[in-house]
Amino acid sequence: MARYAEASRHVVREVPDSDHVFLQEGKNLELYHFNGLSGLRAIILAMTLLDVEQPKSFLDFGCAYGRILRYFKAAFPDAALTACDLREDAIRYCAETFGALPVVSTPNFADLALPRKHDVIWLGSVVTHFDAMNSTVLIDKMIENLNDGGLLVFSLHGRVYPMEVQPKRWKILEDAAFAVAKAEYERTGFGYHDYPGRPGVGASLTSPAWIFEHVRERQDMTFAYFERAWTGWHDVAVIGKPGTNARGLFDRYRDRPH
């Protein structure tokens, strides 16, 4: 909580007009910072649950102009930051403003090469825009780039979207396209449809079970899931890579844990 409060006081509040996320939010600075602080809260919640006390490195994948990165910087000023995005002007801004290592992303996630591993990786509204195959490749790529004891924290369109957002709030897809994604989601746990005129980029719906199945057989992974934990709308999934201390957790109990 202390770091959360500290971040609110010391975050860089100025946002450039070139920030496309800021523009999409109608240049609403209060909303921009609410969503940034909400992202930090989700990350700290995941860190607390999975016992990550002092991260030394952080990757914001799909960082834009650092809406979440700036809050992580304010909360953990000694952590080494990596800013990764397709937009070179955005990662240049993150390098100049927050001291982040800039990395240009790639449309093909399998080809992505990151220069170092990280203790915490954040993907905010990234998996929400790709189909199941590309989402799987991206999640696996991020897991590969976790240090022992590290966390992958990423947002998803969960069940609130078909129940409340699409029918009552705003449309993430046109109704016909959303019906296709919803039917697939109800059948398999993951539904997707392209945006008009943008093949390969669209909106997805994801169930906790679909994510859990991805790690269920892996003894080297832990899993947590929080509904509506970011911005009040996005669910947040957490995949952890336990460190060496965690692997000896049951030794203290001898034959039985209780």
Protein Blocks (a to p, Z undefined) as FASTA:
>chain_A
ZZmmmmmmmpcfbdcfklmklmmnoopaklmmmmmmmmmmmmmmmmmmnopabdcbdcde
hklnolmmmmmmmmmmmbccddddfblklmmmmmmmnopacddddfblklpccfbdcfbd
cdehklmmccfklmmmmmmmmmmmpcehiacddddddfklmmmmmmmmccfbdfklmmmm
mmmmmmnopacdddehighiacddddfklmmmmmmmpmkbccdddehkgghlaccddddd
ddfklmmmmmmnomafZZ
